[in-house]
Amino acid sequence: MIMTFVVGAVLGLGLFLLGLALIPRRAGLVKRLAAFDEARAAAARPAYRTVAGESEFSRRLGSALAKFCAEQGWEFRSLRSSLSLVDRSFENYLATKILLGVFGLIFAPLLFALVSLAGLRISIVLPVWAGLVMGLIFFALPDLELRQKVAQRRRDFRHAVGAFLDLVAMNLSGGRGIPEALMAASEIGSGWAMWRIREALVNARITGQTPWQALGALGDEVKVDELRDLAAALSLVAEDGAKVRESLSTRAASLRRRELADLQGEAGERSQSMLVAQMLLCAAFLIFLVYPAVKVMLGF
């Protein structure tokens, strides 16, 4: 009975998809405008970068999924910002999620099929539910990985912003103006964070923006509040170099104190984890020592 129901559902789904494929659909005005906006934004974004080890199929799948999202008007601004922070393309992210989800969906049924070939009788409901659960878990794995990488990148970016503030303050002390001090400080560092700051300042010079406007836009893009606060402070006190130096030095010291507090908190959490692990090991060892005596006393 269950097998008949599953076969009927699969055939019905196949006929429904076949009907959708054969019936021509007319794109609505909203989808056309969304596709136009996405094409204009894609022209301004960097070209699609092929990841090492990525197949042609996954590349085409990612491009097709990104195009479908654009036609539906789904922008995913926060997701694109996070992917830009870890230097990963939106197309590769979508293809990875879909392929992992499909792999998890078929992995459990294949495993149960191999077990059934070994002679064990298993109900068909169990592989179906196991496949759905595994598909959802594998589908969510890229999100968890992205969240961890983004958190680490933002932490590194905050550390770079603290060093950048000190460098700007030293350049201001040497008699340079704010735009020249910002550019000179960004050219000293060689990390990816300094490269992003330097790129934002160069683009601001080309487009006619002020450096603090570029830094504020970069802070909004990477979701780093310290960079947005720096842009707001520079826009307020750009005419007074002494106040700028004092403000930058104070902000750099505040960032260092915050980083030190975060590191101390992480060290405390790790110490507590190690303490719990040691207590569990001691408890297991005590059980190992006491078990023979308890067994003899109770007569087991």
N, C-alpha and C positions, 0 to 999 in steps of 0.2 A: 504493500500500500504506500509506504513512504517512498520507495523507488519510483513508483508510478507518478506520485506527486512531484518529485524532483525533476523527472524527465519532462513532464508536462509544463512545469514552470520554465525550464530551460528553453523548450521549444517555443513557448509563448513569448519569452523575452527575445528570442532570435527573430521571430516574425515581426515583433514590434519594432526592433532596430532596423530590420530590412525595410519596413514601411517608411520609417523616418528617413532612411537613406534614399529611397526611390522618390519620395514626394519632395519637389523643389520648395525650398523655404526662401522667403524674401526677408532680407535683413532690415530691421527697423531703423528709424532715424537715430535712436539712442546708440545702437550698436555701431552705426556708421560714424557718428561723431566720436565715440570712444576709440574706434580703430584709427581715425584720423589723428586724434590727440596722442595715441600710443606711437604711431608712426613718426610724428614730429618729435616726441620725447626720445624715441629710439635713435633718431638721427643725432641727437645731442649727447646720448650716452656712448661710452666706449663700445667697440665692436665685441661680438660674442667671442670669448676666449675658450678654446678647447682645453679641457682639463686633461692632464697626463693620464693615460689609461682609459679615457672616455671613448666609447664606441660611436660609430656613425649613427646607429639606431637611437642611442640615448640623446645624442645631440639633436637629431631631428624631432624626437619626442618632446624634448624640452622646448624647442622653438615652437612646435605646434601647440603645446599647452600654454605657453606665454601669449601666443597670438589669440587663443581662445579666451584667456582671461582679459585681454585687451578689448576684444569684441564685446564681452559682457560688461565692460566698464569697471572691472575690479582692479584697483590701483595697487593695493598692498604697500602703502608708503612706508609703514614701520618695518615691514619685512625687507623691503628693498634697502632701507637704511642699514639694517643689521647685516645684510649680505654685502653691502658696499664696505662696511667696516671690516669684515673678514676677507675681503677681496674674492668674493665668489659670485658667480652669475646667477641671476634669477632662473634662467632656463635650466641650468644644471641642477639647481635645488629642486625644481618641480619634477624633473626626470628622475632624480634620486628617490624622492618620496613615492612616486608612482611605482617605480620598479621594485623598491623594497616592500611596498604594500602588496604587490602581486606575488612576490616571492614568499612572503609570510602567509598569504592566502592559500597557496598551493603546496607549501612545505608540509604542513600538518596532514592534509589528506594523503600526500605521497608517503609520508612516514607510516601512517596507519595502513595504507595499502601494502607496504612491505611487511608490516607486522601480520596482516591477514594472510599474506602468502606463506608466512611461516607456520600457519595452521591455527592461529588464534581467531576466534569469532568476536567481532567488534560491531556494535550497532553503527549505522550510517549517520546517526545524529551526532555522535561524538566527534568524528572528523570534521563535520561541517562547522560546528561551533568552535572547535579548536582552530580551524582555518580562519574563521572570522576574527577570533581573538588575536591570533598571531599576526594577521594582516593589519589590524589596528595598532598593535605594538610596533611592528616594523615600520608602519607609516609614520608613527610619532618619533622614531629614533632620530631623524635629521633635525627635528625641532629641538630635542634635548641637546644634541651636539652643537647646534648653532647657538643656543642660549649660553652654554658654557664658554664657547669661544668668544662670543660677544662680551660677556662679563669680563673675561681675561683681557680682551683688547681694550675695553674702556678703562680698566684699571691701569694698563700700561700707558694709555693716552693721558690719563690724569697725572701719572708720574712724569711724562714728557712735558706736560703743560707747566708743572712746577719748575722744571729745569729751564723751560723757555722763559718763564717770568724772570728768573734770576739773570738770564742772559740779556733780556731786554733792559732790565734795570742797570746792568753794567754798561751797556751801550749808551743808555741815556746819560749816565755819569760821565761818559767820554765826550759829551757835547753833541751827540747826534740827535736828529729829530725823531719823532715817534715812528713815521713810516720807514725811515732808514734803519732805525733800531730794530724794528720788527723783522725786516727782511734780513738784516745781518745776523740776528739771533737765530732765525730759521735756517740759515745757510751753514751754521756751525754743526748742528746735529746731523747724524746719518741714519737714524732709525726711520721706520715707516711713519710714525706719528709726526716727526719733524718734516718728512717729505709731504705729508698731507697739508700741514700748515704752510709750508713753502709754496706748494701748488696753489692753495687758496689765495695767498698774497700776490702771486704772479698773475693769476686770473683777475684779481681785483684791479691790478694796475692796468691790465689790457682793457677791461670793460669799463673803467672809469669809476669804480666803487672805492670807498674808503677802506683802509685795511681792517678797521674794527667791524665794518659791515660784513666783510668777507669772513672774519673770524667768528662772528655771530652766526652766519649761515652755516659754517662748518660745525659749530657747536650744536646747532639744530639738527644737522644731518647725522652726526655721530652720537647725539644724545648725551653730551658731556656738559653738565651745568657750569663747571668751572670756566670753560671757554666762552660760554655765553655771558657769564658774569664779567669776564675780562673785557669782552667787546663792549658791554654796557658801561663799564668804568672808563674805558678809553674814550668812548664817545662823549662822556661828561666832562672829563678833565684833560682833553687833548690840548688845551691852550696853556696849561701850566705844567712844565716839565718836572718841577720839584715834587708836586703832588702826585704826578704819575709815578715817579721813582718810589716814593713812600708807599703808595698803594700797591705797586707790584711787589715790593719786598714783603709787605705785610701778607699779601695773598700767597706768595710763595712759602712763607713760613707757616701759614695756616694749612696749606696743602700738605706740607711735610709732616705736621703734627697729626693731620687726619690719616695719612698713610701709615704713620707709626702706630696710631691707635688701631687701625685695621689689622696691621701685622701682628700686634700684640693679641688682639682678639682671636685671630686665626691660630696663633701659637697656643693660646689657652684652650681652644676647642680641640686641637690635636693632642694636647696633654691630657685632657679629660678622656678622649677616645683611647689613648694608650693606657690610662689608668684602668678603664673599664675592661680592656682586653687582658691586662695583667691580673685583675681580680678574677676574671673568668678562668684563666689558666690555673690560678692558685686553687680555685674551687674544684676544678676538674682533677687536679693532682691530689687534693685531699680526699675526694671521692674514690680515686684509684687506690689510695693507701688504706682507707677505712673499709672498703667494700669486702675484702677477704675476712676481716675480723667479724663484721656484721653478719656475713653469711654463715660463719661457723657458730656464732652465738644464737642465731635464729634457727639453725638446723636445716638450712636449705640444701 
